[in-house]
Amino acid sequence: MNQQLGKHFVKLIFKLKQSLGRGHRELITAASVAACILLLHSIGLLQSLELAALDQFFRLRPNEPPEQRITIVVIDEAYLKEVRLWPIPDTKIAELLQKLNAHKPRAIGLDIYRNFPVEPGNQELRSTYKLIPNLIGIELLANDKNVNVSPPLGLNQDQVGFNNVVYDLDGKVRRSLLYWHVKNQVHESFALKLALLYLKSENITPTKAKNNPDYLQLGKAVFTRFQTNDGAYVGADAGGYQLLTNFPKPTCQSSSGEFCNFRQVSIKDVLTDNVEEEFIKDRIILIGSTAPSLRDFVFIPYSSSLMGTAKPVPGIQLQAYFISELISAALQGRPLIKVWPDLWENLWIFIWSYLGTVTTWRIQDATKSLFSILVSCLVLTLSTYLAFLYSGWWIPLIPSLFSFGSSAIWITTYIAHIQEEWKRSKEFLHHVINTIPDPIFVKNEQHQWIVLNEAYCRFIGYPNKLLIGKSDYDFFPKHEADVFRQQDDLVFRTQKCQEHEEEFTNADGQTHQIATKRSLHKDSAGNLFLVGVIRDITQRKLMEEQLKRTAAELLSSNKELKLKEDHLRHLAYHDPLTGLSNRKFFAEQLCESLHWAQHNNLLLGLLFIDLDGFKQINDTLGHEAGDHFLITIARRLSKSLRTSDTVCRLGGDEFTVILRAIPNVEIAAKIAANILTSISKPVVLDGYAIRVSASIGISVYPYNSQDSETLMKQADAAMYRAKHLGKNRYEFA
């Protein structure tokens, strides 16, 4: 019972005194709150709120200058009622394209599925297609053939872009696709093809970004590829080359007088020549439907509103947004949506959690705290909005607000709690100090003992009456008393809890190793008292020393075993002459590489290399010269390969190479040619310049086979064919 009471007392004392270590408590509180918020963020509970906040940022941004590069030819409900037919006959589409092309637009985008003839006029439409090389049609791609919508009949593949739209869980479109792979074939999106046609006139063509070759660069813009957990997203589909779309907000006045985002003209006005030439010439012309009956509508960030129902936009207008973003980024360097790395986002959330903790803890006034919290939330929201507006940075807002508010509430609750606990602790201390089994002392600011429990008196070996009012220097050796005084002063000066290990000599002259926890306690008058709790750790220290010696011996033994193991493994998997991997390692690596290539749907190349004329070197110069020659060839082979490739020596003058993740068979041929060039260079042995050639056989997974044994046989057979065809060459299986 006494032991439990003592433990409870010690915990209470340290809880109360931790308030003196303000910075430590603030840090722990901030980290705990931030960890909880990050956990909620990681499982996607904050995703919807963060996306909604992003939508409001889009809505609040100011209008941008009118988009002068895009005009939308709309097929509206009025025109459909007039023609009373859908799809519109091919003869009308042909007439529309001819009239538009007469005004020399930079590109025409036909956002209408025309995968079957709509007579009359199909032959006329096909002829029109051939006369307009800057026309781009649209198709729908999917891995399931039943879902695909084929491109317009009569257009070649270079004049077709796909129309796949990426939807978020709430049904909105916030991302766009640039490229998509279907059966190892790259397809360009409808918007990208039209943007590239426009930029081509500005001498801008797609290139690889200098800082990351995997990213596309157009003019001034590098398009960072969307990853599955970017921004607020958690486990989102990142297939294809996706972008977080920074939707433009241009203004315009339509021909009907209605407010719109892009210049719009009716198909009827074009067919009746009632459209000004400046609306078409040198622009991108998009043709698509805005008729509600056709239901080609999507929701985007601008569809949201704080009050009222969300309003979708036509699909053709969505394409205009995508195209405008690409062109503006390439020509004017308009910001693209960017996100921070996970580490920066986590640090940002922690900083705001810490600010919430510090603000509440340091002020400790309800009215001032509330005001400071409101101001801080406003600053946070405004800073993230300005970063989004001017630089395109999508900085976490909702997790930051939650972490700031949660830490403020936590600290407010804690302050109320410790104030009540502080009042009770002073009364509790007086009643329980003598019932605690651990040695405890209380000193005043003059370092005099004013309270000692019986356990302390027994431990030191002197009666309580003799000790009260005295100091450490009256009973301990000077070197021990100096340490005690130094630790006491540290606690008084920093007002933080301290734990320190020290020596303690009792009245019988026995020296103990002790651990003393020191903390400060303040009474209602504001007087400071130092409370110390002692634990005898003599036996523990002896055991620790023994464990250290044992651990050191085990560590030394483990190091020796590890060195021997590494040496044996190297001998088992490497050729002792050349240092290359041997036949056993080659077999294991080939199986692993095939499994990896199959899992990732990649190509793998296997090269069998045999030196031509090596036997003559051994016969004429001797085996020692032959060994030196093989070592030189091995070095050349290693330098001729990529870091991801593996070269092995099977034995004699036979070598193999595993080419991982090659994009096409031409890469294997290129590497084989480099190897032939490298091997054919002369090697100086005993003052003689020796030249040899090589015969190389190449097999490729999965074209030649899908198992290692067959690939090896086919590569070996191809190598022998290369020898029979004249040597110093490579042959594919």
N, C-alpha and C positions, 0 to 999 in steps of 0.2 A: 504493500500500500504506500509506504514511504517513498519507494523508488518511483512508482507511477506519479506520485505527487511531485517529486523532484523533477522528473522529466517535464511534467506539465508546466512547472514554474520556469524552467530553463527556456522552453519554447516561447512562453509568454514574454519573458524578458527580451529575448532576441527579436521577437516580432515587434515589440514596442520600440526597441532601439534601432531597428532597421530604418525607421523614419529619419534617423540622423544621417544615414547613407542615402541621401536623396537621389543622387545620380544613379546609383545601383538599382534602386527600386524603379525609377523611371524607365531605365533601360529594359528591365525584366518585364514590366507591364507592357511597354510598347512592343517588345518582341512577341509576347504571348498573344496580344490582340492581333498583331500583323500575321502571326502564324494561323490563327483561326480564320481571318479574312482570306488569306491565301488558300487555305483548305477549301473554303466555300467557292472561291474563284476557280480552283483546279477541277472541281467536280461540276462546274457549269451552272451553279445556282445564281451567279451574278451576270451571266451572259446576256439574258434578255434585257435587264436594266441598263447594262453598259451599251448595248446596241441601240436601245431607245434614246439614251443620252447622245450617242453619236448622231442619230437622226435629227435631234433637236439642234445640234451644232450645224448640220447642213441647212436646216430651215432658217437659222438665225444669221447665217452668213449674208453679207450684202450682195446685191445683184452685180454681176459682172457685165462688161461691155457686150453689146449685141454680137452674136456669132455670125460673121460675114462670110464664112467659108462653107456653110451647109444650108441647103434649102430642102424642105420636105414637100414632096408632091403627095398629097393625102387623097386616099380613096375614102370619102366620107359617106355618111348614111344617105345624104341627099342624092349623090351620084348613083348609089346602088338602087335607090328607089326609081331613078330615072331609067337605068338600063334594065332593071328587073332581072338580073342574071348574075350569078356568082358560081364559079370563077368568071371573071371578065373574059370575053373572047380574045383569042390571040391577035386578031386583027386590030383591036383597040390598043393592046399592049404594044404592038409593033408601031402603030401610028404615034403613040405617046413617046416611045423611045426615039423615033425619027425626029419628032419636033424638038425634043430636048437636045439631041445630038447636034441639031442644026445651030444651036447657040453655043457650042463648044464648051461644055463643062469639063472639069478635070477628071471626074469619075462619076459613074452612075451606079447606084446600088438598088437592085430590084429585090425588095424584101417581101416577095410574094412567092409561095411555093408553086412552081410550074412544072411538076414532074410528069405531066401527061398532056397531050394535045387538047386544046379547047377550041374546036373549030367554030367558025371559019377563021382562016388566016394563019394556020400553024406554019406552013411553008414560008409565008411572008415574014413571020416572026423569026424563024431560023435564019433567013437571009439577013434580017436586021441585026441579029446577034453578031454575024460575021463582019458587019460594017462598023461595029462599035467595040474596038479592042479594050477600051477602058470601062466596059460594063462588067459588073460583078453580080452574079446570081447567088442564091442562098440554098443551103441544104441543111437537113437535120441529121446529126450523127448519133449513133448509139452502138454499143457492143451487140445489142440484140437487133438483128436485121429487120424484125417485124416492126420496130419502132422507127427505123430510119425513114427519112424523106429524101428521095433522090434529087440531085440538082436539076435545073431546067434543061430540057432536051435541046441539044444544039450548042451548048456552051462547053468549052474545054475545061479541064480541071483547074487550070490557072485562073479561070474566071469565076471560080466558085469558092465561097466561104461558108463555114458552118455557123449555125445560129443557136448553138447550145447555150442556155442561160443557167447560171448557178443560183439556186434559191437557198436562203437561210431557213432555219427552222420555223421562223415566223412568217414565211412565205414571201419575204422581201428579197430584192436583188441588191446586193452591196458589193458584189464581185463581178469581174468580167474575165473571159477566157481569151488568150491570145493564140495558143497552140493546143492541139490535142492529138494524141497518138491513137490510132486505131489499126491494130494488126501491124505494128512497127512502121506505120506510114504517118508522116507528120501532116496535119491539116492546119490551115490558117483560118482564123475567124473572119466572119463577114466584115466586122468593123476594122480589123487590122488590115485586111486587103485594101479596103477603100482608103484608109489613112496612108498606107504605103504608096498608093497611086498618087495621092495628093502631094506627099512629101518628096516623091521622085522628081517632081518639077522644081522642088527647092534644093535638089542635089543632096537629099538625105536618104540614105539607104540603111537597112538594119545591119548592125555589127554586134560583136560580142563586147560586153563591158570590160574595161581594162582592169578594174578591181576584182571582177568575178566573171570569168568567161561563161558561166552558166546563165548569166543574166543578159537580156536584150537591151541594146542601147540604140536609141533613135535621136540623132542630133544632140540636144542638151540634156536628154533624159535617160536615166538608167531605170528600167522597170524591174523592181525587186519582186521575185516570185513569192506568192502567198504560201505560207506554211500552215500546218493544221492547227496550231495553237497561237497564231498571231493575234495580237490585240485581245479582245474579249472572247474570242472563239476558243472552244474546248473540243478537241476531237473532230474538227470540221473536215469535210472532204476537200483535199487539196490536189485532186487529180488534174492533170494537164498543167498548162502554164497559166495560172490565175493571178489576177491583180486585185488588190483592194481599190475600188473605184472612187476617185475623188470627183464626184459628180459636179460638173460646171453648173453655174447658175446664170446663164445669159438671159437677156431680155430682148424681146422683139415685139412687133405689132403685126399680126397676121393680116392677110388680104381682106378677111372678113371683119376686121376691126377688133377682134378679140385679143386679149393678152395671151402671150405664149412664150415658150422658152427658145424656140427656133423658128426661123422664117418658114411659113407654111403657105403653099398655094394649092388650089384644088386641081384635081385631074381634069375637071371640066374646063377650067380656065386655060390650062395648057393646050388641050385639044382644040379650043376655040381661039387660040393665039391671043389670050387676054392677060398674059404674064409679061412683065417687063424683062428685057434681055439681061439686065444687070443682076436679076435674081437667079440666073442660071449660068451665065458665062463665068468660066474659071472657078466654079464652085463644085462641091460634092453634092450631087442630087440623089436624095433618097426617095424611093417610091414604096409606099406602104399604106396600110389601112388604119384609120382612126374611127371606123364605124363601130358603134357598140354591138351591133348584131353579129359581128365576126369574132368578138370576144378575144381580141389580140391585145390584152392589157396586162401590165405587171405593176407591182408595188415597189417603190424605191424610197430612199430616205425622205425625199420631198413629198411623198404621199402622206407622211405622218402629220398629225396636228395635235396640239394640246387639248383642243376641244373639237368635237365633231367627228365625222367619219373619214377614214383615210380615202384618198382619191388616187386611183391608179393612173398610170400613163400608158399611152399606146406603145406597142412593141417597137414601132419604127422610131419613136422618140427616144426609146432606150438605146437603140443603135446610134442615134445622133449624139447622145451623151457620151457613149464609149468613144466614138470617132473624135469628137471635139476634145476629149481629154488627151487622147494620144497625140493629136496634132499640136495642141497648145503646149503640152509638155516638151515635145520635140523642138518646136520653133521658139517659144518664149520661155521655156524652162519653168512652166507652171508647176507648182509643187504636186507631187504624188503622195498618196497616203503612205506613211511610214510608221513602223512600230518599233518600240524599244526591244532589245534582247530581254529575256526572262530575268536575268540578274538585275538589270536596271529597273524593270518594273517592280520587282520585289523590293529593291532598295527604296524606290519612290514610295511605295505603300508603307514600308517601315518608317520612313522619315515622317510621314503625316501621322502615323500612329504615335510616334515619339513626340511630335508637336502637340498633339491632343493631350498627351500625358503631362508634358512640361507646362503647357498653358494652364491647365486646371490645377496642377499641384502648386505652382509658384504663386498663383493669384489667390486661390482659396477664398474667393468671395463670389456668392451666387450670381449677383447682378453683373459684376465685371466678367466673370467666367462666361456667362451666357452671351454677353456682347462680343467678347473676344472669339468665341466659337463661331458666331454668325459671321464675323468679319473674316475669319480664317477660311470658312467654307466658301465665302464669296471670292476670296483671293484664289483659292484652289480652282474653283470653277472657271473664273476669268482667265487664269494662267493656262489651263488646258485648252480653253476655247481659242485664245490668241495663238498658242502653239499650233493648233489645228488650222486656224485661219491663214496664218502667214507662212508656215513651213510645212504643213501637211502632216504634222506629228499627231498620232493617235495615242494620247497618254491616258492611262487608266484614271477615270474620274470616280465612278461608283465605288470600287474597292477602296480608293483613297478616302472618300467621304465616310464610308462605313468604318474604316480603321480609325480615322480621326474622331468621329463621334463615339465609337465604342470605347476607345481608350479614355476619352473625357468622362463618360458615364462611369467607367470602372474606377477611375481615380476619385471621382466625386463620392461614390459609394464607400470607397476605402477610407477617405478622409473622415467621413461621418463615423465609420467604424472605429478607427484608431482613437478618435477623440473620446469615445465612450470607454474604450479599453484602457486608455491612459488613466482615466479617473479611477477605474477599478483596481488597476495594478498597484497603486501606492498602498492601498489598504491591504491588498492580498500579500504584498511583500512582507509586511510587518508580521503577519500571522504564520507564514509558512517557512521563513528563513531557517528556523531551527529544526524543522522536520525533514530537511533534505539530506539524504545520505552522502551526496557528493560534497567535497570541501568547497565552501563558498566564503568569499570575503567582500566587504564593502568598504571603500576608502573615500575620504573627502578630498577636496581639491588640494589640501596640504599633504596628501599621500599618507594620511594616518588611518589606521584601522578604526572603524567606528562600529561595525557589526561583523561578527564572525560566527559561523555555525559550529556546532560541536564536532562535526566531521573534520573541519579545518584544524581545530585545536588538537584533535587526536593525531592528525597527519603531521603537524609540525612538532608536536610533543611538548607544548607549553599550555598552561591553563589560560582560559579566556581573560581573566582579570589582569594577567600579566601582559597580555598582548594589546588590549584596547588602549588607543591613544598613542601607540608606538608605530614605528615604520619598519620597512624591510632592513634598513641598515643596522637596526638594534639587535637582529637575530640571525641574519644570514651573512655568509662571506661576502666581501665587498664586490667581487666579480659577479656573483649572483644578484646581489642587490642592485648593481648598476643596470643589469639586463631588465630586472623588474621595473625599475624607475623609467628606463627608456621606453618600454612597452606601454606603461601607464601614461606617460606624456604623449605618446602617439595617439592614444584613444582620446585624451582630453583635447588635443589639438585638432584632430580631424573629425571628432565626434562620430566616428564610425566603429562598428564592431570589429574586433581583431582577434585572431586565434594564433597563438605562438607556442612553439615547443621550447622548453627551457629546462635547466637543472635546478633541483630543489634539495637542499640538505637539511634534515630534521635535527631535533635536539640530540639524538643518539649518534650523529655524525654520518648517518646513512644518506647517500645521494640517490635521488630518483630522477627519472626522466618524466616530465609532466607536460601536458597540453593545457594551456590556460586560455579560456575565452573571456575577453574583456568587453564590456559595453557600458554605456552611460545611462544614468537614470536621473530624471529631474523631478523634484518635488513641487508642490503647489506654489512654493515661494521662489521657485526658479533656481534653487541650489542644485549643483551637479554632484552626482555620486558615481563612483566607478564600481561596477559589480563584476567580480571575477569568479568563474567556475573552473575547477581543476579536475583533470582526469590523470590518473597514474598510468603512464604508457611504457613503463620500464620493460615489462615482459614483451610487449608488442615490438619495441625497438630491437630487442634481442632476436626475436623471430624474423623481423625484417632484414636484419643483417645476414642471418643464415639463409634466408630466401634469396637475397641479392647474390651471395656467393654461389648458391646452387644455380640460379638463373644464368650467371656469367659462365659457369661451366657448361651448362646446356647450350648456351648461345655459341660458344666456341666449338662444341661438338657438332652442332647443326651446320655451322659454316663449313666445316671440313667435309661433312656429308654432302652438302649442296655442291661444293666444288667438284667432288668426285662424281656426283650424279650428272652435273653439267658436262664434265669431260667425257664420261661414258656415252651420254646422249649424242654429243658431237661426233664421237667416233662411229656410233651406230648409224648416223644419218648423213655423214659427209665422206666424200672421197678423200683418202689420206694424201693423195698426190696434188690435186688441183685445189682442194678446199671447197669444191662445188658439192651440192647435194648429190647423194648417191641414188642407186636404183630403188632402194626401199623407201627413201623419202619421196622420190618422184612418184611412186605408186600411190602413196597416201595423199600427196598433194593433188594428184590428178583426180582421185575420187572426190576429195573435198571440193575442188574447183568445179567439177561437173555438177555436184549437188547444188553449189552456190549459183552457178549459171542457170540451172534448171529452175531454181526457186525464184530468181530475179529476172527470168526471161531474157538472158543475155547470150551472146555468142562466145565461144571459147575455141582458141586455136592450139593445135599440137604440132610441133616441128620435130622431125627426126633428122639429125645432122650426122653425116659420115664424111670424114676427111678423105680426100682423093690423094693417094700417093704417100700416105703416112708410113706404110711398111718399108718403103725405100729409105726413109730417114733412119729408121732403126737398123736396117741392114747395112747402110753405108757409114753412118756416124755413131752408131751404137745406141743402146737403150737409154743411157744417161742423157744424151742429147735429145732423144725422143721425149724423155720426161720433161725436160726444159721446154721443149716445143709445145707439149700439151698444156703446160702451165700458162704459157703465153697465149695460146688459143683460148683457154678458159677465161683469162682476164678480158680478152677482146669480146668474147661472147657476153660477159656480164655488162660491159660498157655499152653494148649495142642494144640492150633491152630497156624496157620501162621498169620503173621501180616495182610495179605490181606483177611483173612476170617472174617466172622461175626457170632457171637453167640447171640442168643436172648432167652428170656424166654417168652413162650406163656401164661403161667399161671400154678399154682400148681407146679407139679414136671415135667412139660413138657418143653423141650428146643429144639431149632432148630439151625442148623449151615449151613451157606452158604459157600461152598468151591469154590472160584473163580479160574479160569485159571488152572485147573488141567490137566496135560499132558495125564493122563490115569486113568481108574477106580481103578487101584491098589493103587493110591495115596489116594483116598477116603477110601478104605479099611484100609490102613495103619493108617490114621488119626482116623478112627473109633476104631481101635484096641487100639491106644494110649489113646483115651477117656475112653474106658472100663477099661483099666489098672489104669488110674488116679482115676476114680470114685470108683473103688473097694477097694482103700486104706482106712484103718479105719479112722473114724472121732471121736475125743474125745468130748463127750457132757456130762456135769455134772458128769465127772469122769468115764463115760462109753465109751468104744471103740465100735463105731457103724460101721457096714459094710453094704453096700448096693451094688447092681449091677445095670445095666442099660440094656435096650433093645433099639437097634438102627435100624431104617429103612433108607435105602439109595436109592435115585433116582438120575439119572444122565441125564442132558441135553446134547445132543439132543436124546440120546438113548431111554429114557423112554417117553419123551414128550417134546414139545416145548412151552408149556404155563405153567404159574406158578400154576394155580389151579390144573391141572392134576398132576404135579410134587409133589405138597403137598399131594394130595390124595394117590398117589402111595407110597411116603415115609412113610405116616401114616400107610398104609396097610402093608408095609414091616416091620414096627416096631411091629405091632400086631402079625405078623407072627413070629418075633423073640421071642416074649413073649411066644407064644404057643409052640415054639420049645425048650423051656427050659430056656429062659431069659439069661442075661449076655452074649449077643452075638449081632451081627449085621447081617442084611439080606439086599440084594439088591432087588429092585423092579423088 
